[in-house]
Amino acid sequence: MSGPIDFYFDFASPYGYFAAGAIDALGARYQRTVNWHAIVLDANFQSLERIRIPSSVMRSDYIRRDVERVASFMKLPYKAPSSLGLHTELAARLFYWFNDRDPQQSRAFAQAVFKAYFVEDRNIAQLEVLQQLCCPLQMTPDDVASVAGDSATRARLKAEIDMAEARGVFGSPFFIVEGERFWGNDRLPLLERWLDAGTY
């Protein structure tokens, strides 16, 4: 079997950040394409019946300590953001703006957003911050402002979220390969076993 790996993430998820630093290398080891999908899990974007990150859990002492441990274990830079649980709709919409033109650029943008939030403690919900992150990728501040006011990019993101929900995605990160679903950064070893053996 050689199906692609679908990788779902929310830019506000530290575990999504960690997975983004590992998933492409894992896919390459098994000659699998990795399709990145930005989603929005907070209740500001979706109704109570839909997927979201419980803010009380993400702000807990356990999660703060766990994230520090995982970052150290994976040897990834990390600084706890001063504002947790930011709304990431615009960042996700910009991700798809890039992805529809050049998937490699969308990955570069995603990594820049994760770094800005989880390493540099920048507010990735602010238009000005996203404009700065887009400049190295040849997207002008006016382009970013246009996306911010564009109903088409909002509809594009909603369609992705609808599809994610239909496929059973409920957290970040989430991986799907050949119909097999894996939730969480700590499931990467199980995902790798599936890629290696195709079964359990």
LOZAZA-286686 format. One record per residue: x, y, z of N, C-alpha, C in turn; residue in three letters. Coordinates in steps of 0.02 Angstrom, whole numbers, plus 50000, padded with zeros to 5 digits. Layout:
N
XYZXYZXYZala...
//
This chain:
200
500424994050000500005000050000500445006250000met500205011349966500625017349961500205023749962ser499665023750000499245029650004499595035350040gly499365041450030499655047250064499475047450137pro499855051250174499695052750244499355059550247ile498765059850274498425066250284498565068650355asp498855074550360499075077350424498655083550439phe498245083050492497805088550512498095091950574tyr498065098650574498355102350630498005109050638phe498025111450699497805118250715498425122150736asp498495128250710499095132250726499145133950800phe498605133350838498625134750910498835128750951ala498935123050919499095116850954499845115750959ser500125115551020500835114151025501015107250999pro500555102451008500685095650983500675095650906tyr500265099850877500285100650804500955103350781gly501225108050819501885110850805502415105350807tyr502395101150859502885095750864502825090950805phe502205089050788502095084450733502335087250667ala502245093850658502465097150596503215096650587ala503585095850642504305095150637504535088150622gly504065083350620504265076350611503915072750553ala503325074950534502915070950489503195070250419ile503505075450392503765074850324504345069950320asp504775070050371505335065350372505075058150379ala504555057250419504265050550426503965048250360leu503605052550327503325050750262503865049050211gly504395052950211504945051750163505275044950174ala505325042850238505645036350252505255030550221arg504605031550212504185026250184503905028150116tyr504215033150085504045035250018503295036850012gln503045040350063502345042350064502285049950057arg501825052150016501655059250012501295061150077thr501435067150101501085069750160500675075850138val500025075450148499575080950132499405084650197asn499595091050200499475095150259498785098350255trp498425098450313497765101450316497715105850379his497655112350370497545116750427496805116650445ala496655115950509495965116150533495925120950592ile495325122650612495205127150668494765123450718val495025122650779494675118550828494315122450882leu494385129050883494085132750939493355134450926asp493005135850979492275136850976492085143350942ala492555148050933492395154250899492195153150826asn492475147850797492345146550726491785141550716phe491665137350764491215131750755490695131350810gln490155127850796489625126950846489845122050899ser489455121450953489635117151008489645109850988leu489305108150933489275101150912489895099050874glu490335103850860490895102150816491555101850854arg492065099550820492715098350852493015104950878ile493325104650937493665110450964494135108151019arg494615112351036495075110951090494775113851154ile494655109851207494415112651270494935117251300pro494775123651307495265128551329495515127051400ser495075124451443495275122951512495825117651514ser495775112851469496285107551466496945110351441val496925114251387497535116951357497895121851403met497535124751452497845129451498498055126151564arg497975119651569498115116251632498865115751645ser499035115051710499735114151729500025107851697asp499615102651692499855096451661500085097551589tyr499655100851550499825101951480500445106351474ile500495111551515501085115851511501725111951523arg501715107551573502305103651587502425098351534arg501895095251510501955090051459502255092851395asp502035098751375502285101851314503035103251321val503245105551379503965106651390504355100151384glu504085094751412504415088251407504475085851335arg503925086451298503935084051229504425088151187val504435094651196504905098851159505615096851172ala505775095551236506445093451254506605086651225ser506125082051228506235075251202506355075351127phe505975079651091506035079951018506575084750995met506905088051043507445092751028507205098450982lys506615101050999506325106550962506315112751005leu506465118650977506425124751017505705126151037pro505615128651098504945130051121504955135351176tyr504505140151171504395145051224503645145651232lys503405144651293502685144751305502395151551284ala501895151551240501585157951220501255161451279pro501305168051279500985171751333500225171851325ser499985170651264499265170251251499105163451222ser498795159151261498635152451238497955152251204leu497875147651158497225146551127497005152051080gly497465154951044497275160250997496835157450941leu496405161750915495975159850859496395159950795his496385154450758496865153550703496535153450634thr495935156050629495575155750565495965159150509glu496215165250520496545168850465497185165250445leu497565162750493498175159050476498005152850434ala497465149450452497265143450414497035145350344ala496665150850338496445153150271497045154950228arg497545158150257498155159850219498535153550199leu498535148550243498845142150226498555139450161phe497885139450155497575136750095497675141350035tyr497745147850046497905152349991498565150249961trp499065148950003499715146549978499655139549949phe499295135049983499265128149963498955127249894asn498465131449878498145130949812498595133249756asp499135136649773499615139149724500265135149724arg500505133349783501145129749789501165126349858asp501045119849861501045116349926501695117249966pro502255117849932502885118849968502885125550004gln502595130649973502555137150006502085136850065gln501545132950059501085132450115501425129150175ser501855124350162502235121250217502715126250249arg503045130150207503505135250233503125140350275ala502535142250251502125146850290501915143750356phe501695137550355501485134150416502045133850467ala502635132150444503205131750490503375138650519gln503295143850478503425150650501502925152750554ala502295150750544501765152350593501895148650659val502045142250654502195138450715502785141450753phe503305143250717503905146150749503725152850782lys503335156950746503155163450774502775162650839ala502335157750843501915156850903502285153150959tyr502595147550942502855143150994503595144051009phe503925148450973504635149850987504735157251001val504405161550961504515168750967503965172351007glu503445168751027502895171551066502575177651031asp502425176750967502085182050930501345180250923arg500935185350918500205184250914500005182750842asn499915176350827499765174250758499035175350739ile498645178250784497965180250766497945187350739ala498495190950744498525197850721498705198250647gln498335202250611498445203150540499155205450526leu499405210150566500065212950554500615207650560glu500545203150608501035197850617501025193150556val500445191250534500385186850476500645190350412leu500545196750406500815200350349501575199950348gln501885200650407502615200050411502855193050393gln502485187950415502685181150401502615179450326leu502165182750293502045181350222502545184850176cys502855190150199503305194050156503865189850125cys504215185450163504745181450132504485176650079pro503835175450078503535170750030503215174449971leu503415180749963503185184749906502435186049906gln502145186449965501445188449971501435195350005met501155200149973501185207049998500695208150055thr500805213250096500325214950148499625216150121pro499575219050061498925220150031498585213550013asp498985208649990498705202049975498415198850039asp498775199550094498545196650157497905200050180val497885206650174497275210250193496685208150149ala496825206750086496295204550040496025197850061ser496465193250080496245186650104495825187350167val496025191950211495675192950274494945194950263ala494815198450208494135200650194493775196650140gly494075190950121493815187050064493375181350089asp492745181450069492275176050089492465169350057ser492795169550000492975163249965493485159250006ala493965162650036494465159050075494155156350140thr493665159950167493315157350226492915151150207arg492595151250149492215145350127492685139550113ala493275140950086493765135750073493965132250138arg494105136250190494285133350254493705129350284leu493105131950280492525128450307492435121650273lys492545121450208492485115150172492995110050197ala493605112450211494115107950238493925105350307glu493655109850349493445107750416492865102850412ile492395104150367491835099550358492085092650338asp492565092450292492845086050269493225082550326met493595086550365493955083550421493465080350470ala492925083950486492435081150532492115074850504glu491965074850439491675069050407492135063050410ala492785064250411493275058850414493435056750486arg493115060050534493215058150603493785061650639gly494025067150611494555070950643494265074850702val494595074650760494335078250817494875081550859phe495485081750836496015084850875496615086550832gly497135089250863497735091250828498345089150869ser498805085350836498785083250766498365076950758pro498175075850697497785069850679498045067450612phe498135060850606498415057850545497935052550519phe497855052350453497465047050421497865044250363ile497935037650362498275034350306497905027850292val497695027050230497335021050208496745019450254glu496405024650277495815023850319495975022950393gly496605021950410496805021050480496925027950510glu496635029250569496675035750601497115035550663arg497505040850673497955041450729497885048450758phe497735048950822497655055450854498225056750903trp498575062150892499075064250941499785063250918gly500215067750940500915067350925501235060850950asn500975058351007501245052251036501065046050997asp500635046750946500465041050904500915040450842arg501405044750837501855044250780502205037450775leu502425034350831502725027650826502225022450799pro501585023150818501085018450793500955019650719leu500955025950700500885027550629501465024550590leu502065025150617502645022350582502595014750576glu502345011450627502265004150623501775002450568arg501235006350562500745005050509501075005950440trp501465011250433501805012450369502295006750353leu502595003950404503084998650394502764991950380asp502214990450417501914983750412501234983650380ala500874989150382500204989450352499684986050394gly499864984050455499384980650499499654980750569thr499264977650617499484976950687499414969850709tyr
//
